[in-house]
Amino acid sequence: MTPKELFAFACRMRTTLDTNAIESRVNNLLKVLNLLECQDTLVGDTAKRGVSGSERKRVSIGYELITNPSLLILDEPTSGLDSNTALKVINLLK
């Protein structure tokens, strides 16, 4: 699946939002996490190459943020990210 498909799936399964709200939330999250360039690239796994490690980490964070949780516990959310991306992730999580 692609980041866009993963976010839409998570939103459909874990919220009661309508289609337009889901699309809006997915697009906003892709923009905020700087995943627009890879939104249609397969995430991949150990056997199949997909998005980069940094992008995969941001997809993982976005998958949890899609439901707008009141509490989110992350273990080293910025490890492996460059300083600019790490700052963006931290500002998003604030």
PyMOL CGO cylinders between C-alpha atoms (Angstrom):
from pymol import cmd
from pymol.cgo import CYLINDER

trace = [
    CYLINDER, 0.00, 0.00, 0.00, 1.02, 3.61, -0.45, 0.3, 1, 1, 1, 1, 1, 1,
    CYLINDER, 1.02, 3.61, -0.45, 1.12, 6.22, 2.35, 0.3, 1, 1, 1, 1, 1, 1,
    CYLINDER, 1.12, 6.22, 2.35, -2.06, 7.81, 0.98, 0.3, 1, 1, 1, 1, 1, 1,
    CYLINDER, -2.06, 7.81, 0.98, -3.85, 4.44, 0.91, 0.3, 1, 1, 1, 1, 1, 1,
    CYLINDER, -3.85, 4.44, 0.91, -2.63, 3.53, 4.41, 0.3, 1, 1, 1, 1, 1, 1,
    CYLINDER, -2.63, 3.53, 4.41, -3.85, 6.82, 5.89, 0.3, 1, 1, 1, 1, 1, 1,
    CYLINDER, -3.85, 6.82, 5.89, -7.23, 6.55, 4.15, 0.3, 1, 1, 1, 1, 1, 1,
    CYLINDER, -7.23, 6.55, 4.15, -7.63, 2.94, 5.30, 0.3, 1, 1, 1, 1, 1, 1,
    CYLINDER, -7.63, 2.94, 5.30, -6.75, 3.80, 8.90, 0.3, 1, 1, 1, 1, 1, 1,
    CYLINDER, -6.75, 3.80, 8.90, -9.15, 6.73, 8.86, 0.3, 1, 1, 1, 1, 1, 1,
    CYLINDER, -9.15, 6.73, 8.86, -12.01, 4.64, 7.43, 0.3, 1, 1, 1, 1, 1, 1,
    CYLINDER, -12.01, 4.64, 7.43, -11.46, 1.86, 9.97, 0.3, 1, 1, 1, 1, 1, 1,
    CYLINDER, -11.46, 1.86, 9.97, -10.81, 3.99, 13.05, 0.3, 1, 1, 1, 1, 1, 1,
    CYLINDER, -10.81, 3.99, 13.05, -13.10, 7.02, 12.64, 0.3, 1, 1, 1, 1, 1, 1,
    CYLINDER, -13.10, 7.02, 12.64, -16.66, 7.83, 11.65, 0.3, 1, 1, 1, 1, 1, 1,
    CYLINDER, -16.66, 7.83, 11.65, -15.73, 10.62, 9.24, 0.3, 1, 1, 1, 1, 1, 1,
    CYLINDER, -15.73, 10.62, 9.24, -17.39, 10.93, 5.85, 0.3, 1, 1, 1, 1, 1, 1,
    CYLINDER, -17.39, 10.93, 5.85, -15.49, 10.54, 2.58, 0.3, 1, 1, 1, 1, 1, 1,
    CYLINDER, -15.49, 10.54, 2.58, -14.76, 14.25, 2.10, 0.3, 1, 1, 1, 1, 1, 1,
    CYLINDER, -14.76, 14.25, 2.10, -13.48, 14.65, 5.66, 0.3, 1, 1, 1, 1, 1, 1,
    CYLINDER, -13.48, 14.65, 5.66, -11.28, 11.57, 5.28, 0.3, 1, 1, 1, 1, 1, 1,
    CYLINDER, -11.28, 11.57, 5.28, -9.78, 12.89, 2.05, 0.3, 1, 1, 1, 1, 1, 1,
    CYLINDER, -9.78, 12.89, 2.05, -9.15, 16.28, 3.64, 0.3, 1, 1, 1, 1, 1, 1,
    CYLINDER, -9.15, 16.28, 3.64, -7.51, 14.76, 6.74, 0.3, 1, 1, 1, 1, 1, 1,
    CYLINDER, -7.51, 14.76, 6.74, -5.34, 12.43, 4.64, 0.3, 1, 1, 1, 1, 1, 1,
    CYLINDER, -5.34, 12.43, 4.64, -4.16, 15.24, 2.35, 0.3, 1, 1, 1, 1, 1, 1,
    CYLINDER, -4.16, 15.24, 2.35, -3.43, 17.51, 5.31, 0.3, 1, 1, 1, 1, 1, 1,
    CYLINDER, -3.43, 17.51, 5.31, -1.41, 14.82, 7.07, 0.3, 1, 1, 1, 1, 1, 1,
    CYLINDER, -1.41, 14.82, 7.07, 0.55, 14.03, 3.90, 0.3, 1, 1, 1, 1, 1, 1,
    CYLINDER, 0.55, 14.03, 3.90, 1.39, 17.73, 3.58, 0.3, 1, 1, 1, 1, 1, 1,
    CYLINDER, 1.39, 17.73, 3.58, 2.32, 18.23, 7.24, 0.3, 1, 1, 1, 1, 1, 1,
    CYLINDER, 2.32, 18.23, 7.24, 4.54, 15.13, 7.30, 0.3, 1, 1, 1, 1, 1, 1,
    CYLINDER, 4.54, 15.13, 7.30, 6.15, 16.13, 4.00, 0.3, 1, 1, 1, 1, 1, 1,
    CYLINDER, 6.15, 16.13, 4.00, 5.03, 12.93, 2.28, 0.3, 1, 1, 1, 1, 1, 1,
    CYLINDER, 5.03, 12.93, 2.28, 3.44, 14.49, -0.81, 0.3, 1, 1, 1, 1, 1, 1,
    CYLINDER, 3.44, 14.49, -0.81, 6.28, 13.39, -3.10, 0.3, 1, 1, 1, 1, 1, 1,
    CYLINDER, 6.28, 13.39, -3.10, 5.98, 9.74, -2.07, 0.3, 1, 1, 1, 1, 1, 1,
    CYLINDER, 5.98, 9.74, -2.07, 2.22, 9.57, -1.48, 0.3, 1, 1, 1, 1, 1, 1,
    CYLINDER, 2.22, 9.57, -1.48, 1.77, 7.13, -4.37, 0.3, 1, 1, 1, 1, 1, 1,
    CYLINDER, 1.77, 7.13, -4.37, 4.93, 5.07, -3.75, 0.3, 1, 1, 1, 1, 1, 1,
    CYLINDER, 4.93, 5.07, -3.75, 4.60, 1.67, -2.15, 0.3, 1, 1, 1, 1, 1, 1,
    CYLINDER, 4.60, 1.67, -2.15, 5.77, 1.60, 1.45, 0.3, 1, 1, 1, 1, 1, 1,
    CYLINDER, 5.77, 1.60, 1.45, 7.48, -1.74, 0.86, 0.3, 1, 1, 1, 1, 1, 1,
    CYLINDER, 7.48, -1.74, 0.86, 9.09, -4.10, 3.34, 0.3, 1, 1, 1, 1, 1, 1,
    CYLINDER, 9.09, -4.10, 3.34, 12.37, -5.93, 3.86, 0.3, 1, 1, 1, 1, 1, 1,
    CYLINDER, 12.37, -5.93, 3.86, 11.93, -7.90, 0.62, 0.3, 1, 1, 1, 1, 1, 1,
    CYLINDER, 11.93, -7.90, 0.62, 10.56, -5.13, -1.60, 0.3, 1, 1, 1, 1, 1, 1,
    CYLINDER, 10.56, -5.13, -1.60, 12.08, -1.64, -1.82, 0.3, 1, 1, 1, 1, 1, 1,
    CYLINDER, 12.08, -1.64, -1.82, 9.64, 1.19, -1.22, 0.3, 1, 1, 1, 1, 1, 1,
    CYLINDER, 9.64, 1.19, -1.22, 9.78, 4.55, 0.49, 0.3, 1, 1, 1, 1, 1, 1,
    CYLINDER, 9.78, 4.55, 0.49, 12.94, 5.58, 2.36, 0.3, 1, 1, 1, 1, 1, 1,
    CYLINDER, 12.94, 5.58, 2.36, 13.50, 4.83, 6.03, 0.3, 1, 1, 1, 1, 1, 1,
    CYLINDER, 13.50, 4.83, 6.03, 12.76, 8.42, 6.99, 0.3, 1, 1, 1, 1, 1, 1,
    CYLINDER, 12.76, 8.42, 6.99, 9.53, 8.38, 4.99, 0.3, 1, 1, 1, 1, 1, 1,
    CYLINDER, 9.53, 8.38, 4.99, 8.55, 5.04, 6.51, 0.3, 1, 1, 1, 1, 1, 1,
    CYLINDER, 8.55, 5.04, 6.51, 8.98, 6.46, 10.01, 0.3, 1, 1, 1, 1, 1, 1,
    CYLINDER, 8.98, 6.46, 10.01, 6.80, 9.46, 9.12, 0.3, 1, 1, 1, 1, 1, 1,
    CYLINDER, 6.80, 9.46, 9.12, 4.16, 7.15, 7.63, 0.3, 1, 1, 1, 1, 1, 1,
    CYLINDER, 4.16, 7.15, 7.63, 4.15, 5.18, 10.88, 0.3, 1, 1, 1, 1, 1, 1,
    CYLINDER, 4.15, 5.18, 10.88, 3.66, 8.36, 12.90, 0.3, 1, 1, 1, 1, 1, 1,
    CYLINDER, 3.66, 8.36, 12.90, 0.95, 9.57, 10.51, 0.3, 1, 1, 1, 1, 1, 1,
    CYLINDER, 0.95, 9.57, 10.51, -0.88, 6.26, 10.75, 0.3, 1, 1, 1, 1, 1, 1,
    CYLINDER, -0.88, 6.26, 10.75, -1.36, 6.91, 14.46, 0.3, 1, 1, 1, 1, 1, 1,
    CYLINDER, -1.36, 6.91, 14.46, -2.06, 10.64, 14.09, 0.3, 1, 1, 1, 1, 1, 1,
    CYLINDER, -2.06, 10.64, 14.09, -4.86, 10.11, 11.55, 0.3, 1, 1, 1, 1, 1, 1,
    CYLINDER, -4.86, 10.11, 11.55, -7.39, 9.58, 14.35, 0.3, 1, 1, 1, 1, 1, 1,
    CYLINDER, -7.39, 9.58, 14.35, -6.37, 12.79, 16.13, 0.3, 1, 1, 1, 1, 1, 1,
    CYLINDER, -6.37, 12.79, 16.13, -5.61, 10.98, 19.43, 0.3, 1, 1, 1, 1, 1, 1,
    CYLINDER, -5.61, 10.98, 19.43, -5.64, 12.81, 22.74, 0.3, 1, 1, 1, 1, 1, 1,
    CYLINDER, -5.64, 12.81, 22.74, -2.57, 10.84, 23.87, 0.3, 1, 1, 1, 1, 1, 1,
    CYLINDER, -2.57, 10.84, 23.87, 0.23, 9.43, 21.77, 0.3, 1, 1, 1, 1, 1, 1,
    CYLINDER, 0.23, 9.43, 21.77, 3.24, 7.55, 23.13, 0.3, 1, 1, 1, 1, 1, 1,
    CYLINDER, 3.24, 7.55, 23.13, 6.20, 7.34, 20.75, 0.3, 1, 1, 1, 1, 1, 1,
    CYLINDER, 6.20, 7.34, 20.75, 9.56, 5.67, 21.25, 0.3, 1, 1, 1, 1, 1, 1,
    CYLINDER, 9.56, 5.67, 21.25, 12.31, 7.78, 19.68, 0.3, 1, 1, 1, 1, 1, 1,
    CYLINDER, 12.31, 7.78, 19.68, 10.17, 9.36, 16.94, 0.3, 1, 1, 1, 1, 1, 1,
    CYLINDER, 10.17, 9.36, 16.94, 13.09, 11.36, 15.53, 0.3, 1, 1, 1, 1, 1, 1,
    CYLINDER, 13.09, 11.36, 15.53, 15.81, 8.69, 15.42, 0.3, 1, 1, 1, 1, 1, 1,
    CYLINDER, 15.81, 8.69, 15.42, 17.03, 8.23, 11.86, 0.3, 1, 1, 1, 1, 1, 1,
    CYLINDER, 17.03, 8.23, 11.86, 15.55, 11.54, 10.68, 0.3, 1, 1, 1, 1, 1, 1,
    CYLINDER, 15.55, 11.54, 10.68, 17.59, 14.48, 9.45, 0.3, 1, 1, 1, 1, 1, 1,
    CYLINDER, 17.59, 14.48, 9.45, 17.48, 17.59, 11.67, 0.3, 1, 1, 1, 1, 1, 1,
    CYLINDER, 17.48, 17.59, 11.67, 15.00, 19.49, 9.50, 0.3, 1, 1, 1, 1, 1, 1,
    CYLINDER, 15.00, 19.49, 9.50, 12.53, 16.60, 9.33, 0.3, 1, 1, 1, 1, 1, 1,
    CYLINDER, 12.53, 16.60, 9.33, 12.98, 15.88, 13.05, 0.3, 1, 1, 1, 1, 1, 1,
    CYLINDER, 12.98, 15.88, 13.05, 12.10, 19.50, 13.84, 0.3, 1, 1, 1, 1, 1, 1,
    CYLINDER, 12.10, 19.50, 13.84, 8.98, 19.29, 11.67, 0.3, 1, 1, 1, 1, 1, 1,
    CYLINDER, 8.98, 19.29, 11.67, 7.89, 16.06, 13.36, 0.3, 1, 1, 1, 1, 1, 1,
    CYLINDER, 7.89, 16.06, 13.36, 8.40, 17.52, 16.84, 0.3, 1, 1, 1, 1, 1, 1,
    CYLINDER, 8.40, 17.52, 16.84, 6.49, 20.69, 15.92, 0.3, 1, 1, 1, 1, 1, 1,
    CYLINDER, 6.49, 20.69, 15.92, 3.67, 18.57, 14.53, 0.3, 1, 1, 1, 1, 1, 1,
    CYLINDER, 3.67, 18.57, 14.53, 3.52, 16.50, 17.70, 0.3, 1, 1, 1, 1, 1, 1,
    CYLINDER, 3.52, 16.50, 17.70, 3.37, 19.61, 19.89, 0.3, 1, 1, 1, 1, 1, 1,
]
cmd.load_cgo(trace, "trace")
